[in-house]
Every structure is written in structure tokens, then in C-alpha cells.
């Protein structure tokens, strides 16, 4: 399906989720990035990308996770999505 529509944010997010479940955190981050490029308001992609970065634990990943979450927080505020805002902010508090 993704070959037929490589810019489908839902499919990219779903694939990223599956990669994260398989502990392929680099692949997951790549697909979360593609999802966010297709739809910058896919708020939970910010949350899960940050979790994948945290779990990948390469040098600089915690800083990237925090930056990802800050962007997600800004987007959630703009969208007035209080649930996403709460979850993104909570994870940011844990990471920082």
C-alpha cells in the first residue's frame, strides 16, 4: 500500500510503529520523520518518534527527542489538542 501512496501519513506512522515494536528504532525514526513530512500535525508521531529516539540511545538522541517533543508541544497547542499536549509535555518532562 505504501508503494502505491508513499506520502500516506497513516501508513508511514503504522510502519514506524511496527518497526519500533521490532526494536528497529532507526527505521522507526526514519518513518516517523516521513510521516511528519507528509503531515506535520500528526501529533502522536512526535511522541512516538521521541520514544524511539530515547530507546535507540545513540549520542545526541535525548537532545533530538526533546527537540521533537518541543515541536510536538507547539503543534498541539496550535491545534488546541489538550490530550496530545499533556502527553507530549509529560514525556518532555521525563526526558529533560
Residue frames relative to the residue before (quaternion, step in Angstrom):
aa qw qx qy qz dx dy dz
X 1.0000 0.0000 0.0000 0.0000 0.00 0.00 0.00
X 0.6541 0.5223 -0.3181 0.4452 3.57 1.00 -0.81
X 0.5935 0.5493 -0.3664 0.4602 3.60 1.11 -0.56
X 0.6665 0.5006 -0.2976 0.4655 3.57 1.03 -0.77
X 0.7993 0.0620 -0.0105 0.5976 3.60 1.11 -0.69
X 0.1194 -0.8602 0.4928 0.0551 3.60 0.38 1.23
X 0.6896 0.4590 -0.2859 0.4818 3.59 1.23 -0.19
X 0.4061 0.7133 -0.4765 0.3149 3.59 1.23 0.31
X 0.3773 -0.7701 0.4724 0.2038 3.58 -0.31 1.30
X 0.6423 0.5287 -0.3358 0.4418 3.60 0.95 -0.81
X 0.6752 0.4862 -0.3004 0.4663 3.59 0.88 -0.90
X 0.6392 0.5211 -0.3233 0.4641 3.59 1.00 -0.81
X 0.6460 0.5102 -0.3064 0.4779 3.57 1.01 -0.85
X 0.6592 0.5107 -0.3105 0.4562 3.59 0.89 -0.91
X 0.6556 0.4929 -0.3134 0.4785 3.59 0.96 -0.82
X 0.6245 0.5303 -0.3360 0.4646 3.59 0.99 -0.78
X 0.6377 0.5283 -0.3222 0.4588 3.59 0.98 -0.84
X 0.6667 0.4950 -0.3013 0.4687 3.58 0.94 -0.88
X 0.6416 0.5133 -0.3251 0.4681 3.59 0.99 -0.79
X 0.6405 0.5154 -0.3254 0.4671 3.59 0.98 -0.80
X 0.6324 0.5311 -0.3283 0.4585 3.61 0.99 -0.82
X 0.7024 0.4399 -0.2479 0.5016 3.57 1.12 -0.73
X 0.4748 -0.7011 0.3999 0.3508 3.59 1.35 0.18
X 0.4418 0.6202 -0.4994 0.4133 3.58 1.13 0.68
X 0.0848 -0.8653 0.4932 0.0275 3.54 0.50 1.26
X 0.6188 0.5296 -0.3547 0.4592 3.60 1.05 -0.62
X 0.6551 0.4958 -0.3043 0.4821 3.58 0.96 -0.84
X 0.6301 0.5318 -0.3285 0.4607 3.56 1.03 -0.79
X 0.6524 0.5089 -0.3197 0.4617 3.59 0.87 -0.93
X 0.6317 0.5375 -0.3316 0.4496 3.59 0.94 -0.86
X 0.7226 0.4348 -0.2566 0.4721 3.59 0.87 -0.90
X 0.5829 0.5255 -0.3830 0.4872 3.61 1.13 -0.48
X 0.6289 0.5285 -0.3319 0.4636 3.60 1.02 -0.79
X 0.6586 0.4949 -0.3109 0.4740 3.59 0.94 -0.84
X 0.6146 0.5424 -0.3340 0.4654 3.58 1.05 -0.79
X 0.7069 0.4609 -0.2647 0.4667 3.58 0.86 -0.99
X 0.5965 0.5317 -0.3678 0.4756 3.59 1.14 -0.50
X 0.6747 0.4825 -0.2876 0.4788 3.58 1.05 -0.77
X 0.7973 -0.0003 0.0389 0.6023 3.59 1.07 -0.79
X 0.2321 -0.8222 0.5056 0.1206 3.60 -0.01 1.27
X 0.6732 0.4731 -0.3007 0.4823 3.60 1.24 -0.17
X 0.4134 0.6661 -0.4987 0.3698 3.59 1.21 0.42
X 0.2187 -0.8763 0.4120 0.1201 3.51 0.54 1.31
X 0.6975 0.4746 -0.3083 0.4395 3.60 0.86 -0.79
X 0.5204 0.6028 -0.4296 0.4258 3.60 1.21 -0.15
X 0.6049 0.5372 -0.3601 0.4645 3.60 1.08 -0.61
X 0.6519 0.5265 -0.3048 0.4527 3.56 0.93 -0.95
X 0.7452 0.4176 -0.2333 0.4646 3.56 0.73 -1.06
X 0.5779 0.5440 -0.3834 0.4723 3.60 1.13 -0.49
X 0.6501 0.5099 -0.3171 0.4657 3.58 0.94 -0.85
X 0.6450 0.5073 -0.3246 0.4703 3.60 0.99 -0.76
X 0.6470 0.5065 -0.3218 0.4704 3.60 0.98 -0.79
X 0.6358 0.5109 -0.3289 0.4760 3.58 1.01 -0.75
X 0.6360 0.5244 -0.3221 0.4657 3.57 0.97 -0.85
X 0.7116 0.4597 -0.2563 0.4655 3.56 0.89 -0.93
X 0.6015 0.5530 -0.3620 0.4486 3.59 1.12 -0.59
X 0.1076 -0.8758 0.4648 0.0737 3.55 1.17 -0.74
X 0.3219 0.7063 -0.5527 0.3034 3.59 0.90 0.94
X 0.6682 -0.4842 0.3470 0.4457 3.62 -1.16 0.34
X 0.8132 0.2417 -0.2043 0.4884 3.55 -0.88 1.00
X 0.5009 0.6926 -0.4200 0.3049 3.59 1.21 -0.24
X 0.6355 0.5188 -0.3557 0.4477 3.63 0.98 -0.67
X 0.6334 0.5107 -0.3323 0.4770 3.59 1.03 -0.71
X 0.6477 0.5014 -0.3124 0.4812 3.59 1.02 -0.78
X 0.6260 0.5303 -0.3342 0.4639 3.59 1.03 -0.77
X 0.6622 0.4991 -0.3064 0.4674 3.59 0.92 -0.89
X 0.6499 0.5057 -0.3169 0.4706 3.61 0.96 -0.82
X 0.6223 0.5360 -0.3270 0.4675 3.57 1.04 -0.80
X 0.6782 0.4933 -0.2876 0.4626 3.56 0.90 -0.92
X 0.6256 0.5306 -0.3463 0.4550 3.60 0.99 -0.74
X 0.6379 0.5063 -0.3228 0.4823 3.57 1.00 -0.79
X 0.6548 0.5125 -0.3053 0.4641 3.58 0.95 -0.86
X 0.6207 0.5324 -0.3331 0.4693 3.58 1.03 -0.79
X 0.6547 0.5072 -0.3127 0.4650 3.58 0.90 -0.90
X 0.6703 0.4935 -0.2977 0.4675 3.59 0.93 -0.88
X 0.6505 0.5142 -0.3147 0.4620 3.59 0.98 -0.84
X 0.6241 0.5244 -0.3379 0.4704 3.60 1.02 -0.76
X 0.6677 0.5072 -0.2987 0.4558 3.56 0.89 -0.97
X 0.7067 0.4404 -0.2509 0.4937 3.58 1.06 -0.77
X 0.3353 -0.7595 0.4796 0.2840 3.59 1.33 -0.24
X 0.3668 0.7024 -0.5037 0.3441 3.53 1.06 0.88
X 0.2138 -0.8364 0.4938 0.1043 3.56 0.08 1.32
X 0.6188 0.5401 -0.3585 0.4437 3.61 1.03 -0.63
X 0.6755 0.4687 -0.2895 0.4902 3.58 0.85 -0.95
X 0.6241 0.5454 -0.3377 0.4461 3.58 0.98 -0.83
X 0.6608 0.5113 -0.3032 0.4583 3.58 0.91 -0.90
X 0.6935 0.4751 -0.2820 0.4624 3.59 0.87 -0.92
X 0.6505 0.5025 -0.3141 0.4750 3.59 0.96 -0.83
X 0.6683 0.4993 -0.2976 0.4642 3.59 0.92 -0.90
X 0.6416 0.5343 -0.3235 0.4452 3.57 0.99 -0.82
X 0.6706 0.4708 -0.2996 0.4887 3.58 0.93 -0.84
X 0.6149 0.5375 -0.3491 0.4595 3.60 1.02 -0.73
X 0.6342 0.5261 -0.3271 0.4626 3.61 0.97 -0.79
X 0.6631 0.5039 -0.3042 0.4625 3.59 1.00 -0.77
X 0.6996 0.4853 -0.2680 0.4509 3.57 1.00 -0.84
X 0.7133 0.4678 -0.2699 0.4466 3.58 0.97 -0.83
